[in-house]
Each structure stands twice: as C-alpha cells, then as structure tokens.
Amino acid sequence: MIDTRELIWQEASCLNSAPPKVVDWLNDEASLTAKLKQKFADFSVQLLSQQPGQPHANELEIIKLESDYVIRQVALLGKHQTVVFARSIIPITHDTQAILSIGSTPLGEILFNDKHIKRGAMQITKSNHIWGRRSVFTLGGSQILVSEFFMPHLYA
C-alpha cells in the first residue's frame, strides 16, 4: 500500500516530467478497469479494506461534503501481481448506498456504466517511482474521490 497522507497533487497539465509510457496511463480518461481487462486476461480485484474512516487533509480539500466516509482500498491484479493500488473516499449518503455494497466488484464498472456520474478534472502525483492520479466522481449530491497508483511493472 502507499502512504497517501503527504502527497503533493498537481493539475494533470504538469505531466511533462513523466515518461511517455506513464503518461498514456495517467491521461487516459476512459475506464481503467476496462483497460486493465484488455491488458490482462486474469485481471481481478483484491479488496484490501473497506471501512469507515477519516480522509486525509489533502483528500478533504477537494471533497466538499460534510459526511461520514468509507475508505475503500483495493489492489488491481494482473498476472497475479498488483499493477494498480486504488484508494477511494466514499461518503455515506443515500446516493452511495449501492456502491458501498459492491465488495470485490471493480468500482470502475459502476462509475463508468452510469451516464449520470460525472468525472472531474484529474490531478497527478509521484511518490518515489510510483505515479498516481486522482479525480472526483459526482453522483447526485455526493462526491467520490478515486486515487489510483500505477506500479512500475504495469508499463515496463
């Protein structure tokens, strides 16, 4: 897992320092789940944790909703190894009740298959050799923050 507490996030337009093979993953606005399923025949999701919690300060800065939250952390697997670590901040609201019960179903399958869910601008970060991105998905009056961290062997 990645310690996301102290990360510095920047607008996606600051990608000029990322290698081209990383930019292809960071810039892709389509479903990451769908892209990983195309790349890995054995794609799966490992639910690491999903429990009530307090988002980090840098997460609360972009989710502008007073709520209780569930923190969902998953490993997206390909070739039996973690290729993406994802951390989602999900408010406990009427809008998110169905999402909170998905278990190991990929969150992306829900977010990208509902035309009423809108994705906000992406931000990027780098921690050591791991690049990440995050964006807010708006569902009704609720905002879900999804952060995805790409392991180097994904695009090696």
C-alpha positions as CSV (number, residue, x, y, z in Angstrom):
1,M,0.0,0.0,0.0
2,I,1.0,3.6,-0.4
3,D,1.0,6.3,2.3
4,T,-1.2,8.9,0.7
5,R,-1.2,11.4,3.6
6,E,1.6,13.7,2.5
7,L,1.4,13.5,-1.3
8,I,1.6,16.7,-3.3
9,W,-1.0,16.7,-6.1
10,Q,-0.8,18.8,-9.3
11,E,-3.0,19.5,-12.2
12,A,-2.7,16.9,-15.0
13,S,-1.3,19.6,-17.3
14,C,2.0,19.2,-15.3
15,L,2.8,15.8,-16.9
16,N,5.8,16.9,-18.8
17,S,8.2,15.2,-16.4
18,A,6.5,11.8,-16.7
19,P,7.8,9.2,-19.2
20,P,5.6,8.8,-22.2
21,K,4.6,5.2,-21.3
22,V,3.4,6.5,-17.9
23,V,1.6,9.5,-19.5
24,D,-0.5,7.1,-21.5
25,W,-1.9,5.6,-18.3
26,L,-2.2,8.9,-16.4
27,N,-4.0,10.7,-19.2
28,D,-6.5,8.0,-20.1
29,E,-10.0,9.3,-19.2
30,A,-11.7,6.0,-20.0
31,S,-12.4,3.2,-17.6
32,L,-9.1,1.9,-16.1
33,T,-10.9,-1.3,-15.3
34,A,-11.8,-1.8,-19.0
35,K,-8.2,-1.0,-20.0
36,L,-6.7,-3.5,-17.5
37,K,-9.2,-6.2,-18.5
38,Q,-7.9,-5.8,-22.1
39,K,-4.3,-6.0,-21.0
40,F,-4.6,-8.9,-18.5
41,A,-6.7,-12.0,-19.2
42,D,-6.5,-12.8,-15.5
43,F,-7.5,-9.3,-14.2
44,S,-9.0,-9.3,-10.8
45,V,-9.7,-7.0,-7.8
46,Q,-8.5,-7.8,-4.3
47,L,-10.4,-5.8,-1.7
48,L,-7.8,-4.8,0.9
49,S,-10.1,-2.9,3.2
50,Q,-13.4,-1.1,3.2
51,Q,-14.3,0.6,6.5
52,P,-15.4,3.8,8.0
53,G,-12.6,6.3,8.3
54,Q,-11.4,9.9,8.2
55,P,-10.0,11.0,4.8
56,H,-6.6,12.7,4.9
57,A,-6.4,16.5,4.8
58,N,-5.4,16.6,1.1
59,E,-8.4,14.4,0.3
60,L,-10.9,16.6,2.2
61,E,-9.6,19.7,0.3
62,I,-11.2,18.5,-2.9
63,I,-14.3,16.7,-1.5
64,K,-16.5,19.5,-0.3
65,L,-19.1,17.4,1.6
66,E,-19.6,17.1,5.3
67,S,-20.2,13.4,5.9
68,D,-19.1,10.2,7.4
69,Y,-16.9,8.3,5.0
70,V,-15.9,4.8,4.0
71,I,-12.3,4.4,2.8
72,R,-12.0,1.6,0.2
73,Q,-8.6,0.3,-0.7
74,V,-8.1,-2.3,-3.4
75,A,-5.3,-3.9,-5.4
76,L,-6.0,-4.4,-9.1
77,L,-4.2,-7.5,-10.2
78,G,-2.8,-8.7,-13.5
79,K,-0.5,-11.7,-13.9
80,H,-1.0,-12.4,-10.2
81,Q,0.6,-9.2,-9.1
82,T,-0.6,-5.8,-8.1
83,V,-0.5,-3.5,-11.1
84,V,-2.6,-0.6,-9.6
85,F,-3.3,0.3,-6.0
86,A,-6.6,2.3,-5.6
87,R,-7.9,4.3,-2.7
88,S,-11.4,5.6,-2.8
89,I,-13.1,8.0,-0.4
90,I,-16.9,7.3,-0.4
91,P,-19.3,9.4,1.6
92,I,-22.0,7.5,3.4
93,T,-25.1,9.0,1.7
94,H,-28.3,7.9,0.0
95,D,-26.5,8.3,-3.4
96,T,-23.7,5.9,-2.5
97,Q,-25.6,3.0,-0.8
98,A,-25.3,0.7,-3.7
99,I,-21.6,1.4,-4.2
100,L,-20.9,0.6,-0.6
101,S,-22.0,-2.9,-1.1
102,I,-20.0,-3.9,-4.2
103,G,-17.3,-6.0,-2.4
104,S,-14.6,-7.0,-4.9
105,T,-16.6,-5.7,-7.9
106,P,-14.4,-3.1,-9.6
107,L,-15.6,0.4,-8.7
108,G,-14.9,1.5,-12.3
109,E,-17.6,-0.8,-13.6
110,I,-20.1,1.3,-11.7
111,L,-18.6,4.7,-12.2
112,F,-18.3,4.3,-16.0
113,N,-21.5,2.5,-16.7
114,D,-23.8,5.2,-15.2
115,K,-24.2,8.2,-17.5
116,H,-25.4,10.3,-14.6
117,I,-22.0,10.0,-12.9
118,K,-19.6,12.8,-13.9
119,R,-15.9,12.8,-13.6
120,G,-14.0,15.9,-12.6
121,A,-10.5,17.1,-13.5
122,M,-7.6,14.8,-12.9
123,Q,-4.6,15.5,-10.6
124,I,-1.3,13.7,-10.7
125,T,1.4,12.9,-8.1
126,K,4.6,11.0,-7.9
127,S,6.0,9.2,-4.8
128,N,9.4,7.7,-5.4
129,H,9.0,5.7,-8.6
130,I,5.2,5.4,-8.4
131,W,3.0,7.7,-10.4
132,G,-0.6,8.3,-9.4
133,R,-3.7,10.2,-10.4
134,R,-7.0,11.1,-8.7
135,S,-10.3,12.6,-9.7
136,V,-13.7,13.3,-8.2
137,F,-16.8,11.5,-9.5
138,T,-20.1,13.2,-8.8
139,L,-23.1,11.1,-8.2
140,G,-26.2,13.1,-7.3
141,G,-25.2,15.3,-4.5
142,S,-22.2,13.1,-3.5
143,Q,-18.6,13.2,-4.5
144,I,-16.4,10.1,-4.6
145,L,-12.6,10.6,-4.7
146,V,-10.8,7.9,-6.5
147,S,-7.0,7.8,-6.4
148,E,-5.1,5.3,-8.5
149,F,-1.4,4.4,-8.2
150,F,0.4,2.7,-11.1
151,M,3.0,0.1,-10.2
152,P,6.1,0.4,-12.4
153,H,5.8,-3.2,-13.8
154,L,2.4,-2.2,-15.2
155,Y,4.0,-0.3,-18.1
156,A,7.5,-1.8,-18.0
